[in-house]
Amino acid sequence: MSWFSHYNYWIVIFLMMIGLYIVICRDNLARKVIGLNVFQTSVFVLFISIGAVRGATAPILAEGFTEYANPLPHVLILTAIVVGVATTSLALALIVRINEAYGTIDENQIQAKDGDG
């Protein structure tokens, strides 16, 4: 088995590490939301890769087909995309509100203004 035989899993690892790096190392709240979205996309790719079956067809009974793909991972990812869009919009709305209250979206400046940092 070659290192690149499952290239989609390498893409998942790469996206996951990029997203985690952005969330941990950036102080800008909008960039943190972008990092979370990159991380979330890597999880979507992972679940779709796990759910894919080579040579299988949709689970509709018909003559000539013996292997069927399980639609559950794809349905779960569709639901997760909808939840992700809602969560991202809420996070961006909160960032706009934080910017109105503090005049910045930099985490260190917010903590300094709030007296906790």
DSSP file (Angstrom, degrees, kcal/mol; ACC not computed):
  #  RESIDUE AA STRUCTURE BP1 BP2  ACC     N-H-->O    O-->H-N    N-H-->O    O-->H-N    TCO  KAPPA ALPHA  PHI   PSI    X-CA   Y-CA   Z-CA
    1    1 A M              0   0    0      0, 0.0     2,-0.1     0, 0.0     0, 0.0   0.000 360.0 360.0 360.0 130.2    0.0    0.0    0.0
    2    2 A S    >   -     0   0    0      1,-0.1     3,-1.2     2,-0.0     4,-0.3  -0.448 360.0-118.9 -85.3 157.7    1.4    3.4   -1.0
    3    3 A W  T 3  S+     0   0    0      1,-0.2     3,-0.4    -2,-0.1    -1,-0.1   0.799 115.7  45.6 -63.2 -28.6    1.4    6.5    1.1
    4    4 A F  T >  S+     0   0    0      1,-0.2     3,-0.8     6,-0.0    -1,-0.2   0.242  80.5  98.1-103.3  13.5   -0.7    8.2   -1.5
    5    5 A S  T <  S+     0   0    0     -3,-1.2     2,-0.3     1,-0.3    -1,-0.2   0.817  94.1  37.4 -70.6 -27.8   -3.3    5.5   -2.1
    6    6 A H  T >> S+     0   0    0     -3,-0.4     3,-1.3    -4,-0.3     4,-1.0  -0.529  72.9 157.8-117.6  63.0   -5.7    7.2    0.2
    7    7 A Y  H <>  +     0   0    0     -3,-0.8     4,-2.0     1,-0.3     5,-0.2   0.784  65.9  66.8 -61.2 -28.2   -4.9   10.8   -0.7
    8    8 A N  H 3> S+     0   0    0      1,-0.2     4,-1.9     2,-0.2    -1,-0.3   0.849  98.6  52.3 -64.3 -32.0   -8.3   12.0    0.6
    9    9 A Y  H <> S+     0   0    0     -3,-1.3     4,-2.3     2,-0.2    -1,-0.2   0.845 107.0  52.5 -71.8 -32.6   -7.3   11.2    4.1
   10   10 A W  H  X S+     0   0    0     -4,-1.0     4,-2.5     2,-0.2    -2,-0.2   0.879 108.3  51.1 -66.7 -36.9   -4.1   13.2    3.7
   11   11 A I  H  X S+     0   0    0     -4,-2.0     4,-2.8     2,-0.2     5,-0.2   0.909 108.9  51.6 -64.1 -41.4   -6.2   16.1    2.6
   12   12 A V  H  X S+     0   0    0     -4,-1.9     4,-2.6     2,-0.2    -2,-0.2   0.934 111.2  46.6 -60.1 -47.4   -8.3   15.7    5.7
   13   13 A I  H  X S+     0   0    0     -4,-2.3     4,-2.4     2,-0.2     5,-0.2   0.918 113.2  49.6 -62.1 -43.8   -5.3   15.7    7.9
   14   14 A F  H  X S+     0   0    0     -4,-2.5     4,-2.3     1,-0.2    -2,-0.2   0.939 113.8  44.3 -61.8 -48.2   -3.9   18.8    6.1
   15   15 A L  H  X S+     0   0    0     -4,-2.8     4,-2.7     1,-0.2     5,-0.2   0.889 112.5  53.1 -64.2 -38.8   -7.1   20.7    6.4
   16   16 A M  H  X S+     0   0    0     -4,-2.6     4,-2.5    -5,-0.2    -1,-0.2   0.923 111.1  45.4 -62.7 -44.2   -7.6   19.7   10.0
   17   17 A M  H  X S+     0   0    0     -4,-2.4     4,-2.4     2,-0.2    -1,-0.2   0.882 112.9  50.5 -68.4 -38.4   -4.1   20.9   11.0
   18   18 A I  H  X S+     0   0    0     -4,-2.3     4,-2.3    -5,-0.2    -2,-0.2   0.944 113.1  46.1 -63.1 -47.2   -4.5   24.2    9.1
   19   19 A G  H  X S+     0   0    0     -4,-2.7     4,-2.1     1,-0.2    -2,-0.2   0.909 113.6  48.4 -62.1 -43.1   -7.9   24.9   10.7
   20   20 A L  H  X S+     0   0    0     -4,-2.5     4,-2.3    -5,-0.2     5,-0.2   0.897 110.9  51.4 -64.5 -40.7   -6.5   24.0   14.2
   21   21 A Y  H  X S+     0   0    0     -4,-2.4     4,-2.8     1,-0.2     5,-0.3   0.921 109.8  49.1 -61.4 -44.9   -3.5   26.2   13.6
   22   22 A I  H  X S+     0   0    0     -4,-2.3     4,-1.3     1,-0.2    -2,-0.2   0.911 112.4  48.0 -62.8 -42.5   -5.7   29.2   12.6
   23   23 A V  H  < S+     0   0    0     -4,-2.1    -1,-0.2     1,-0.2    -2,-0.2   0.902 119.3  38.3 -66.3 -40.5   -8.0   28.8   15.7
   24   24 A I  H  < S+     0   0    0     -4,-2.3    -2,-0.2    -5,-0.2    -1,-0.2   0.896 121.7  38.8 -78.7 -40.3   -5.1   28.5   18.1
   25   25 A C  H  < S+     0   0    0     -4,-2.8     2,-0.4    -5,-0.2    -3,-0.2   0.531  97.8  81.1 -96.7  -6.9   -2.6   31.0   16.8
   26   26 A R     <  -     0   0    0     -4,-1.3    -4,-0.0    -5,-0.3    80,-0.0  -0.796  49.8-167.2-103.8 143.9   -4.8   33.9   15.6
   27   27 A D        +     0   0    0     -2,-0.4    80,-2.7    80,-0.0     2,-0.4   0.612  62.9  98.9 -98.8 -16.2   -6.2   36.6   17.9
   28   28 A N  B  >  -A  106   0A   0     78,-0.2     4,-1.7     1,-0.1    78,-0.2  -0.596  67.1-147.2 -74.7 125.2   -8.7   38.0   15.3
   29   29 A L  H  > S+     0   0    0     76,-2.4     4,-1.8    -2,-0.4    -1,-0.1   0.853  96.5  54.1 -65.2 -35.9  -12.2   36.6   16.0
   30   30 A A  H  > S+     0   0    0      1,-0.2     4,-1.8     2,-0.2    -1,-0.2   0.891 108.2  50.3 -65.8 -38.1  -13.2   36.5   12.4
   31   31 A R  H  > S+     0   0    0      1,-0.2     4,-2.4     2,-0.2    -1,-0.2   0.847 106.3  55.8 -68.1 -32.9  -10.1   34.5   11.5
   32   32 A K  H  X S+     0   0    0     -4,-1.7     4,-2.3     2,-0.2    -1,-0.2   0.897 106.4  50.3 -64.1 -39.5  -10.9   32.1   14.3
   33   33 A V  H  X S+     0   0    0     -4,-1.8     4,-2.0     2,-0.2    -2,-0.2   0.895 109.7  50.9 -64.9 -39.7  -14.4   31.5   12.7
   34   34 A I  H  X S+     0   0    0     -4,-1.8     4,-2.2     2,-0.2    -2,-0.2   0.911 109.4  51.3 -63.0 -41.8  -12.7   30.9    9.3
   35   35 A G  H  X S+     0   0    0     -4,-2.4     4,-2.4     1,-0.2    -2,-0.2   0.896 108.6  50.8 -61.5 -41.1  -10.3   28.4   11.0
   36   36 A L  H  X S+     0   0    0     -4,-2.3     4,-2.5     1,-0.2    -1,-0.2   0.882 109.4  51.2 -63.9 -37.3  -13.3   26.6   12.6
   37   37 A N  H  X S+     0   0    0     -4,-2.0     4,-2.3     2,-0.2    -2,-0.2   0.884 109.4  49.7 -67.3 -38.3  -14.9   26.4    9.1
   38   38 A V  H  X S+     0   0    0     -4,-2.2     4,-1.8     2,-0.2    -2,-0.2   0.929 112.7  47.8 -64.4 -44.1  -11.8   24.9    7.6
   39   39 A F  H  X S+     0   0    0     -4,-2.4     4,-1.6     1,-0.2    -2,-0.2   0.912 111.4  50.7 -61.0 -43.0  -11.7   22.3   10.4
   40   40 A Q  H  X S+     0   0    0     -4,-2.5     4,-2.0     1,-0.2    -1,-0.2   0.884 106.8  54.2 -63.6 -39.3  -15.4   21.6    9.9
   41   41 A T  H  X S+     0   0    0     -4,-2.3     4,-2.5     1,-0.2    -1,-0.2   0.877 104.6  54.9 -62.5 -37.6  -14.8   21.1    6.2
   42   42 A S  H  X S+     0   0    0     -4,-1.8     4,-2.1     1,-0.2    -1,-0.2   0.886 106.9  50.4 -64.3 -36.9  -12.1   18.5    6.9
   43   43 A V  H  X S+     0   0    0     -4,-1.6     4,-2.4     2,-0.2    -1,-0.2   0.891 108.9  52.4 -67.0 -38.4  -14.6   16.6    9.0
   44   44 A F  H  X S+     0   0    0     -4,-2.0     4,-2.4     1,-0.2     5,-0.2   0.938 110.0  47.8 -60.4 -47.0  -17.1   16.7    6.2
   45   45 A V  H  X S+     0   0    0     -4,-2.5     4,-2.3     1,-0.2    -1,-0.2   0.884 110.7  52.9 -62.6 -38.2  -14.5   15.3    3.8
   46   46 A L  H  X S+     0   0    0     -4,-2.1     4,-2.2     2,-0.2    -2,-0.2   0.942 111.2  44.5 -62.5 -48.3  -13.6   12.6    6.3
   47   47 A F  H  X S+     0   0    0     -4,-2.4     4,-2.1     1,-0.2    -2,-0.2   0.882 113.7  49.8 -66.8 -37.8  -17.2   11.4    6.7
   48   48 A I  H  X S+     0   0    0     -4,-2.4     4,-1.0    -5,-0.2    -1,-0.2   0.891 110.9  50.7 -66.9 -37.8  -17.8   11.5    3.0
   49   49 A S  H  < S+     0   0    0     -4,-2.3     3,-0.3    -5,-0.2    -2,-0.2   0.892 111.6  47.3 -65.5 -39.3  -14.7    9.5    2.3
   50   50 A I  H  < S+     0   0    0     -4,-2.2    -2,-0.2     1,-0.2    -1,-0.2   0.879 112.9  49.4 -68.4 -37.2  -15.7    6.9    4.9
   51   51 A G  H  < S+     0   0    0     -4,-2.1    19,-0.3    -5,-0.2     2,-0.2   0.611  87.7 102.2 -80.1 -12.2  -19.2    6.6    3.5
   52   52 A A     <  -     0   0    0     -4,-1.0     2,-0.5    -3,-0.3    -3,-0.0  -0.534  52.4-166.0 -77.1 136.7  -18.1    6.2   -0.2
   53   53 A V    >   -     0   0    0     -2,-0.2     3,-1.5     3,-0.1     2,-0.3  -0.985  20.0-128.2-124.3 121.2  -18.2    2.7   -1.6
   54   54 A R  T 3  S+     0   0    0     -2,-0.5     3,-0.1     1,-0.3    -2,-0.0  -0.497  92.0   8.7 -70.5 128.6  -16.5    2.0   -4.8
   55   55 A G  T 3  S+     0   0    0      1,-0.3    12,-0.3    -2,-0.3    -1,-0.3   0.472 100.1 125.1  83.9   2.3  -18.7    0.3   -7.4
   56   56 A A    <   -     0   0    0     -3,-1.5    -1,-0.3    10,-0.1    12,-0.2  -0.540  45.3-149.4 -93.5 161.2  -21.9    0.7   -5.3
   57   57 A T  B     -b   68   0B   0     10,-1.7    12,-2.7    -2,-0.2    -1,-0.0  -0.703  36.6 -70.3-120.2 173.3  -25.1    2.3   -6.4
   58   58 A A        -     0   0    0     -2,-0.2     2,-3.0    10,-0.2    -1,-0.1  -0.304  59.2 -98.8 -61.2 149.5  -27.8    4.3   -4.7
   59   59 A P  S    S+     0   0    0      0, 0.0     2,-0.5     0, 0.0    -1,-0.1  -0.272  81.2 125.6 -75.6  61.2  -30.0    2.1   -2.4
   60   60 A I        -     0   0    0     -2,-3.0     2,-0.2     2,-0.0    -2,-0.0  -0.981  65.5-119.3-117.1 120.7  -32.8    1.7   -4.9
   61   61 A L        +     0   0    0     -2,-0.5     2,-0.3     7,-0.0    -3,-0.0  -0.405  51.8 144.8 -66.2 124.2  -33.7   -1.9   -5.6
   62   62 A A    >   -     0   0    0     -2,-0.2     3,-1.2     3,-0.2     2,-0.1  -0.977  52.4 -86.2-153.5 159.6  -33.2   -2.8   -9.3
   63   63 A E  T 3  S+     0   0    0     -2,-0.3     3,-0.1     1,-0.2     0, 0.0  -0.432 107.1  26.3 -71.1 142.2  -32.1   -5.7  -11.3
   64   64 A G  T 3  S+     0   0    0      1,-0.2     2,-0.5    -2,-0.1    -1,-0.2   0.321  94.0 106.2  92.8  -8.2  -28.4   -6.2  -11.9
   65   65 A F    <   +     0   0    0     -3,-1.2    -1,-0.2     1,-0.1    -3,-0.2  -0.898  28.7 161.7-109.0 132.5  -27.1   -4.3   -8.8
   66   66 A T        +     0   0    0     -2,-0.5     2,-0.5     1,-0.2    -1,-0.1   0.616  61.7  61.9-118.7 -23.0  -25.7   -6.2   -5.8
   67   67 A E        -     0   0    0    -12,-0.3   -10,-1.7   -14,-0.0     2,-0.4  -0.921  61.3-173.5-112.6 131.2  -23.8   -3.5   -3.9
   68   68 A Y  B     -b   57   0B   0     -2,-0.5     2,-0.3   -12,-0.2   -10,-0.2  -0.944  20.3-127.7-123.2 143.4  -25.5   -0.5   -2.4
   69   69 A A        -     0   0    0    -12,-2.7   -17,-0.1    -2,-0.4   -18,-0.1  -0.655  26.2-116.9 -87.6 143.6  -24.0    2.5   -0.7
   70   70 A N        -     0   0    0    -19,-0.3     4,-0.4    -2,-0.3    -1,-0.0  -0.700  21.1-162.0 -78.6 120.8  -25.3    3.6    2.7
   71   71 A P     >  +     0   0    0      0, 0.0     4,-2.2     0, 0.0     5,-0.2   0.597  69.8  90.5 -80.7  -9.0  -26.8    7.1    2.3
   72   72 A L  H  > S+     0   0    0      1,-0.2     4,-2.6     2,-0.2     5,-0.2   0.897  83.3  50.2 -59.2 -46.4  -26.7    7.8    6.1
   73   73 A P  H  > S+     0   0    0      0, 0.0     4,-2.0     0, 0.0    -1,-0.2   0.899 112.7  48.1 -59.8 -37.6  -23.2    9.5    6.1
   74   74 A H  H  > S+     0   0    0     -4,-0.4     4,-2.0     2,-0.2    -2,-0.2   0.883 111.7  48.9 -70.2 -37.5  -24.2   11.8    3.2
   75   75 A V  H  X S+     0   0    0     -4,-2.2     4,-2.1     2,-0.2    -1,-0.2   0.900 110.6  51.3 -67.1 -40.3  -27.4   12.7    4.9
   76   76 A L  H  X S+     0   0    0     -4,-2.6     4,-2.5    -5,-0.2    -2,-0.2   0.887 109.1  50.6 -63.9 -38.2  -25.6   13.5    8.1
   77   77 A I  H  X S+     0   0    0     -4,-2.0     4,-2.4     2,-0.2    -1,-0.2   0.892 107.3  53.6 -67.3 -39.2  -23.1   15.7    6.3
   78   78 A L  H  X S+     0   0    0     -4,-2.0     4,-1.8     2,-0.2    -2,-0.2   0.927 111.5  45.8 -58.7 -44.4  -26.0   17.6    4.6
   79   79 A T  H  X S+     0   0    0     -4,-2.1     4,-2.4     1,-0.2    -2,-0.2   0.905 111.4  52.4 -63.8 -41.9  -27.5   18.2    8.1
   80   80 A A  H  X S+     0   0    0     -4,-2.5     4,-2.6     1,-0.2    -2,-0.2   0.847 106.0  54.4 -65.1 -34.0  -24.0   19.2    9.4
   81   81 A I  H  X S+     0   0    0     -4,-2.4     4,-2.4     2,-0.2    -1,-0.2   0.926 109.1  47.7 -64.7 -43.8  -23.6   21.7    6.6
   82   82 A V  H  X S+     0   0    0     -4,-1.8     4,-2.0     2,-0.2    -2,-0.2   0.925 114.2  46.4 -62.8 -44.5  -26.9   23.4    7.5
   83   83 A V  H  X S+     0   0    0     -4,-2.4     4,-2.6     1,-0.2    -1,-0.2   0.888 111.5  53.3 -64.3 -38.7  -25.9   23.5   11.2
   84   84 A G  H  X S+     0   0    0     -4,-2.6     4,-2.5     2,-0.2    -2,-0.2   0.891 108.0  49.1 -64.1 -40.6  -22.5   24.8   10.2
   85   85 A V  H  X S+     0   0    0     -4,-2.4     4,-2.3     2,-0.2    -1,-0.2   0.915 113.0  47.6 -65.0 -42.1  -23.9   27.7    8.2
   86   86 A A  H  X S+     0   0    0     -4,-2.0     4,-2.1     2,-0.2    -2,-0.2   0.912 113.3  47.8 -64.9 -42.0  -26.3   28.6   11.0
   87   87 A T  H  X S+     0   0    0     -4,-2.6     4,-2.5     2,-0.2    -2,-0.2   0.900 111.9  50.0 -65.8 -40.9  -23.4   28.5   13.6
   88   88 A T  H  X S+     0   0    0     -4,-2.5     4,-2.5     2,-0.2    -2,-0.2   0.907 110.4  49.5 -65.0 -41.6  -21.2   30.5   11.3
   89   89 A S  H  X S+     0   0    0     -4,-2.3     4,-2.1     2,-0.2    -1,-0.2   0.896 112.0  48.6 -65.9 -38.2  -23.8   33.2   10.8
   90   90 A L  H  X S+     0   0    0     -4,-2.1     4,-2.4     2,-0.2    -2,-0.2   0.919 111.5  49.8 -65.2 -42.9  -24.4   33.4   14.6
   91   91 A A  H  X S+     0   0    0     -4,-2.5     4,-2.1     1,-0.2    -2,-0.2   0.908 111.7  48.1 -62.7 -41.8  -20.7   33.7   15.3
   92   92 A L  H  X S+     0   0    0     -4,-2.5     4,-2.2     2,-0.2    -1,-0.2   0.876 110.2  52.0 -67.5 -36.5  -20.4   36.4   12.7
   93   93 A A  H  X S+     0   0    0     -4,-2.1     4,-2.1     2,-0.2    -2,-0.2   0.904 110.4  48.8 -64.7 -40.0  -23.4   38.3   14.2
   94   94 A L  H  X S+     0   0    0     -4,-2.4     4,-2.7     2,-0.2    -2,-0.2   0.877 109.0  53.1 -65.7 -37.0  -21.7   38.0   17.6
   95   95 A I  H  X S+     0   0    0     -4,-2.1     4,-2.4     2,-0.2    -2,-0.2   0.902 108.3  50.1 -65.0 -40.0  -18.5   39.3   16.2
   96   96 A V  H  X S+     0   0    0     -4,-2.2     4,-2.0     2,-0.2    -2,-0.2   0.920 112.2  47.9 -62.0 -43.0  -20.3   42.3   14.7
   97   97 A R  H  X S+     0   0    0     -4,-2.1     4,-1.9     2,-0.2    -2,-0.2   0.895 111.1  50.1 -65.1 -40.9  -21.9   43.0   18.1
   98   98 A I  H  X S+     0   0    0     -4,-2.7     4,-3.0     1,-0.2     5,-0.5   0.893 109.2  52.6 -63.4 -40.1  -18.5   42.6   19.9
   99   99 A N  H  X S+     0   0    0     -4,-2.4     4,-1.9     1,-0.2    -2,-0.2   0.881 109.1  49.5 -64.2 -37.9  -17.0   45.1   17.4
  100  100 A E  H  < S+     0   0    0     -4,-2.0    -1,-0.2     2,-0.2    -2,-0.2   0.885 116.9  41.6 -66.2 -37.6  -19.8   47.6   18.2
  101  101 A A  H  < S+     0   0    0     -4,-1.9    -2,-0.2    -5,-0.1    -1,-0.2   0.888 131.5  20.6 -78.3 -40.1  -19.2   47.2   21.9
  102  102 A Y  H  < S-     0   0    0     -4,-3.0    -3,-0.2     2,-0.3    -2,-0.2   0.603  92.7-125.9-109.1 -15.2  -15.4   47.2   22.1
  103  103 A G  S  < S+     0   0    0     -4,-1.9     2,-0.3    -5,-0.5    -4,-0.2   0.573  84.1  62.4  80.0   7.9  -14.4   48.8   18.8
  104  104 A T        -     0   0    0     -6,-0.4    -2,-0.3     2,-0.0    -1,-0.2  -0.983  61.3-151.0-155.2 160.3  -12.2   45.8   17.9
  105  105 A I        +     0   0    0     -2,-0.3   -76,-2.4    -3,-0.1     2,-0.5   0.157  62.4 117.5-119.4  16.5  -12.4   42.1   17.2
  106  106 A D  B  >  -A   28   0A   0    -78,-0.2     4,-2.2     1,-0.1   -78,-0.2  -0.749  61.0-143.8 -84.5 125.2   -8.8   41.4   18.4
  107  107 A E  H  > S+     0   0    0    -80,-2.7     4,-2.2    -2,-0.5     5,-0.2   0.870  96.5  49.7 -60.8 -41.6   -9.1   39.0   21.4
  108  108 A N  H  > S+     0   0    0      1,-0.2     4,-2.1     2,-0.2    -1,-0.2   0.898 111.5  48.7 -66.8 -39.9   -6.2   40.5   23.3
  109  109 A Q  H  > S+     0   0    0      2,-0.2     4,-2.2     1,-0.2    -1,-0.2   0.873 110.4  51.9 -67.6 -36.4   -7.5   44.0   23.0
  110  110 A I  H  X S+     0   0    0     -4,-2.2     4,-2.0     2,-0.2    -2,-0.2   0.923 110.8  47.4 -64.8 -44.4  -11.0   42.9   24.1
  111  111 A Q  H  X>S+     0   0    0     -4,-2.2     6,-1.7     1,-0.2     5,-1.4   0.872 111.7  51.0 -65.7 -36.2   -9.5   41.3   27.2
  112  112 A A  H  <5S+     0   0    0     -4,-2.1     3,-0.3     5,-0.2    -1,-0.2   0.899 112.9  45.4 -67.0 -40.0   -7.4   44.4   28.0
  113  113 A K  H  <5S+     0   0    0     -4,-2.2    -2,-0.2     1,-0.2    -1,-0.2   0.816 112.1  52.0 -71.3 -30.5  -10.5   46.6   27.7
  114  114 A D  H  <5S-     0   0    0     -4,-2.0    -1,-0.2    -5,-0.2    -2,-0.2   0.660 111.4-120.7 -80.9 -16.8  -12.6   44.3   29.7
  115  115 A G  T  <5S+     0   0    0     -4,-1.0    -3,-0.2    -3,-0.3    -4,-0.1   0.513  88.1 102.8  90.5   4.8  -10.1   44.2   32.6
  116  116 A D      <       0   0    0     -5,-1.4    -4,-0.2    -6,-0.2    -5,-0.1   0.589 360.0 360.0 -93.0 -11.6   -9.5   40.4   32.4
  117  117 A G              0   0    0     -6,-1.7    -5,-0.2    -7,-0.1    -1,-0.1   0.408 360.0 360.0-114.5 360.0   -6.2   40.6   30.6
